[in-house]
Amino acid sequence: MEAESQMREVKYAADISSIREAQARIKPFIHQTPVLSSESLNALAGRQLFFKCECFQKGGAFKFRGACNAVFSLDDDQAVKGVVTHSSGNHAAALSLAAKLRGIPAYIVIPKNAPKCKVENVIRYGGQVIWSEPTMQSRESTAVKVLQETGAVLLHPYNDRRIISGQGTISLELLEQQVPQLDTIIVPISGGGLISGVALAAKSINPAIRVLAAEPEGANDAAQSKAAGRIITLPETNTVADGLRAFLGDLTWPVVRDLVDGIITVEDKEIIHAMKLCYEILKVAVEPSGAIGLAAVLSDSFKKNSAWKDCSNIGIILSGGNVDLGILWDAYRK
């Protein structure tokens, strides 16, 4: 009941109403992704695990939900000049595809060190690539320049009500249509758009449900932020999970602060091992950012934490499958 009363008292960027509106808006365009389970992985974890396969979403990741909601929320006068964002990966491809479906331009600022497979997705979906240096300052300044030149609408990868609402539709599917008995959901965390939407929807439907974040040790700003009670940013990040290097925003932080029940940090070697398990047992190719939820539930820090001993039916969001196969094969050889 605490989460429910908190949501009534605090005004967050999104809510169950905006998430249900997003679900209706994007339904004609998205895939309702499947939920997989495995007795072998259940035995390894000592729990019942249910994998929400957003790696099968259009664009290969959950990001299409938020991007689609944002693009189709624009009125015609706003949309006609197109949309712009800065992204190193899945949001870039998702926005390109959503813009293509609406018939408007998408200007995508991409750092030069972005994974090749994700850049190729942007080009495949018709996005116009504008390169930046691999720093947030360069990404943001390049995006501002594109905005000034085109008059397009800026759609932030995660710190946006429409994006958060779109991502929250994952909870609606998972709890209402697939696995209503869940007591816990484990979600990758980076900028916080995904976990904000998931937490707001899930705790509106079931206030007792636990929402846990999974984060790499080399990019543990969210864990540090929770401990400090304020947003912490890092001078640099170092993780194989390229999709989990962003920092919390002013719209996502209040949700993470209030509604996320805990953050589990894992090492890169645990993430790579989880990728292998997904491939070998679930027969699903998952990128490092997508595999981190499984890594978290198999980690000693989770298994030995008495606070989570009652987590018995766990939903794990496999957030994306846009993995560079060269990296995957290298990971197998380690």
Buried (B, 14 or more C-beta within 10 A) or exposed (E): EEBEEBBEEEEBBBBBEBBBBBBEBBEEBBEEBEBBEBEEBBEBBEBBBBBBBBBBBBBBBBBBBBBBBBBBBBEEEBBBBBBBBBBBBBBBBBBBBBBBBBEBBBBBBBBEEBBEBBBEBBEEBEBBBBBBEEEBEBBBBBBBBBBEEBEBBBBBBBBBBBBBBBBBBBBBBBBEEBBEEBBBBBBBBBBBBBBBBBBBBBBBBBBEBBBBBBBBBBBBBBBBBBEEEEBBEEEEBEBBBBBBBBBBBEBBBBBBBBBBBBBBBBBBEBBBBBBBBBBEBBEBBBBBBBBBBBBBBBBEEBEEEEEBEEBEBBBBBBBBBBBBEEBBEEBEEE
